[in-house]
Amino acid sequence: MRSSQALLRLAGGGASALVVLACTLYFFVDLLPHVAAGNFLRALHFTAECVLLGGAGVAGVLAEIRPHPWVSENFPYLTRLSGRSCLYIFLGMYVIGRRERSAWGRSFDIFVGVVCLAVATAAMVFARRLSSLPPQLQESLGREMHAASTQPQPTMEQMSTS
């Protein structure tokens, strides 16, 4: 794997982790005050928002950093670079326009949205470049990373005798 692809995976994992952080913040800032005030219908809305954003963020982290079999089984589009790019576009657009009144909250949402959209743009560019490769080289990067992590590593003795 090239270092640019590894850097893109790291950026995607960071963007997904940032979405999980935003979800945690939304839980404390938006959901809990509505539960405490007794606004249960609004609380249901924010519960769904936290579950969807948190789930998408965790799935993104699992798909980017260490490809997990659960993610490839339940969300096969996250095994492809273009699928993860579409996820980041959706998350970025949703988060960037989420809040309008709070100054610090709006700034944080814009930051998270811009990071997600920047990663999505870079992923789309890489997906476009990789689509022009021959079919033998278009294998999923997740399988390459998983195969490399399960292969036995050579010992120091084996390396010194080579």
C-alpha positions as CSV (number, residue, x, y, z in Angstrom):
1,M,0.0,0.0,0.0
2,R,1.3,3.4,-0.9
3,S,1.9,6.0,1.8
4,S,-0.7,8.3,0.3
5,Q,-3.4,5.6,0.6
6,A,-2.3,4.9,4.2
7,L,-2.5,8.6,4.9
8,L,-6.0,8.8,3.4
9,R,-7.1,5.8,5.5
10,L,-5.7,7.6,8.6
11,A,-7.5,10.8,7.6
12,G,-10.7,8.9,7.1
13,G,-10.4,7.2,10.5
14,G,-9.7,10.6,12.1
15,A,-12.8,12.1,10.4
16,S,-14.9,9.2,11.6
17,A,-13.5,9.6,15.1
18,L,-14.4,13.3,15.0
19,V,-18.0,12.3,14.1
20,V,-18.1,10.0,17.1
21,L,-16.8,12.9,19.3
22,A,-19.4,15.2,17.8
23,C,-22.1,12.5,18.6
24,T,-20.9,12.4,22.2
25,L,-21.1,16.2,22.4
26,Y,-24.6,16.2,20.9
27,F,-25.6,13.6,23.5
28,F,-24.7,15.9,26.4
29,V,-25.6,19.2,24.9
30,D,-28.8,18.4,23.0
31,L,-30.3,15.1,24.2
32,L,-29.9,15.2,28.0
33,P,-31.3,18.7,28.5
34,H,-34.5,17.7,26.6
35,V,-34.8,14.6,28.6
36,A,-34.4,16.6,31.8
37,A,-36.9,19.2,30.7
38,G,-39.5,16.5,29.8
39,N,-39.5,17.2,26.1
40,F,-39.6,13.5,25.2
41,L,-40.6,13.9,21.5
42,R,-37.6,16.2,20.9
43,A,-35.5,13.8,22.9
44,L,-36.5,11.0,20.6
45,H,-35.3,13.0,17.6
46,F,-31.9,13.6,19.3
47,T,-31.7,10.0,20.3
48,A,-32.1,8.9,16.7
49,E,-29.5,11.5,15.6
50,C,-27.0,10.3,18.1
51,V,-27.5,6.6,17.2
52,L,-27.2,7.3,13.5
53,L,-24.1,9.6,13.7
54,G,-22.5,7.4,16.4
55,G,-23.1,4.3,14.4
56,A,-21.8,5.8,11.1
57,G,-18.7,7.1,12.9
58,V,-17.9,3.8,14.5
59,A,-18.5,1.9,11.3
60,G,-16.2,4.4,9.5
61,V,-13.4,3.9,12.1
62,L,-13.7,0.1,11.8
63,A,-13.7,0.3,8.0
64,E,-10.7,2.6,7.8
65,I,-8.3,1.8,10.5
66,R,-8.7,-2.0,10.8
67,P,-11.1,-3.5,8.3
68,H,-13.5,-5.5,10.5
69,P,-15.5,-8.5,9.2
70,W,-18.7,-7.2,10.8
71,V,-18.4,-4.0,8.7
72,S,-17.8,-5.8,5.4
73,E,-20.6,-8.2,6.1
74,N,-23.2,-5.6,7.1
75,F,-22.0,-2.5,5.2
76,P,-20.2,-3.9,2.1
77,Y,-20.1,-0.4,0.5
78,L,-17.6,0.7,3.2
79,T,-15.0,-1.8,1.9
80,R,-14.7,0.3,-1.3
81,L,-13.1,3.7,-1.3
82,S,-15.9,5.3,-3.2
83,G,-18.4,3.9,-0.7
84,R,-16.6,5.5,2.2
85,S,-16.3,8.7,0.3
86,C,-20.1,8.8,-0.1
87,L,-20.5,8.2,3.7
88,Y,-18.2,11.2,4.4
89,I,-20.1,13.4,2.0
90,F,-23.4,12.5,3.7
91,L,-21.9,13.0,7.2
92,G,-20.2,16.3,6.2
93,M,-23.4,17.7,4.7
94,Y,-25.5,16.7,7.6
95,V,-23.2,18.0,10.4
96,I,-22.3,21.2,8.6
97,G,-25.9,22.5,8.6
98,R,-27.0,21.0,11.8
99,R,-27.1,23.9,14.2
100,E,-27.8,27.6,13.6
101,R,-28.1,29.4,16.9
102,S,-25.2,28.5,19.1
103,A,-21.9,30.3,18.0
104,W,-19.5,27.8,19.4
105,G,-21.7,24.8,18.4
106,R,-22.0,26.2,14.9
107,S,-18.2,26.6,14.6
108,F,-17.6,23.1,15.8
109,D,-20.2,21.7,13.4
110,I,-18.7,23.6,10.5
111,F,-15.2,22.3,11.4
112,V,-16.4,18.6,11.6
113,G,-18.3,19.0,8.3
114,V,-15.4,20.6,6.5
115,V,-13.1,17.8,7.6
116,C,-15.5,15.2,6.5
117,L,-16.0,16.8,3.1
118,A,-12.3,17.3,2.6
119,V,-11.7,13.6,3.3
120,A,-14.5,12.7,1.0
121,T,-13.0,14.9,-1.8
122,A,-9.6,13.2,-1.4
123,A,-11.2,9.8,-1.3
124,M,-13.2,10.5,-4.5
125,V,-10.0,11.6,-6.3
126,F,-8.1,8.5,-5.2
127,A,-11.1,6.3,-6.2
128,R,-11.1,7.9,-9.6
129,R,-7.4,7.3,-10.0
130,L,-7.6,3.7,-8.8
131,S,-10.5,2.9,-11.2
132,S,-8.1,3.3,-14.1
133,L,-5.9,0.5,-12.8
134,P,-5.9,-2.9,-14.4
135,P,-8.5,-5.4,-12.8
136,Q,-5.7,-7.4,-11.1
137,L,-4.7,-4.3,-9.1
138,Q,-8.2,-3.1,-8.1
139,E,-8.5,-5.6,-5.3
140,S,-9.9,-4.2,-2.1
141,L,-7.4,-2.5,0.2
142,G,-9.1,-4.0,3.2
143,R,-8.2,-7.5,2.1
144,E,-4.5,-6.4,1.6
145,M,-4.3,-4.8,5.0
146,H,-5.9,-7.8,6.7
147,A,-3.7,-10.3,4.8
148,A,-0.6,-8.3,5.8
149,S,-1.6,-8.2,9.4
150,T,-2.2,-12.0,9.6
151,Q,1.1,-13.0,7.9
152,P,3.8,-14.1,10.3
153,Q,6.5,-11.5,10.8
154,P,10.1,-12.6,10.2
155,T,12.3,-12.9,13.3
156,M,15.6,-11.1,13.7
157,E,17.5,-14.4,13.0
158,Q,15.6,-14.9,9.8
159,M,16.3,-11.4,8.7
160,S,20.1,-11.6,9.5
161,T,20.5,-14.9,7.5
162,S,18.8,-13.4,4.4
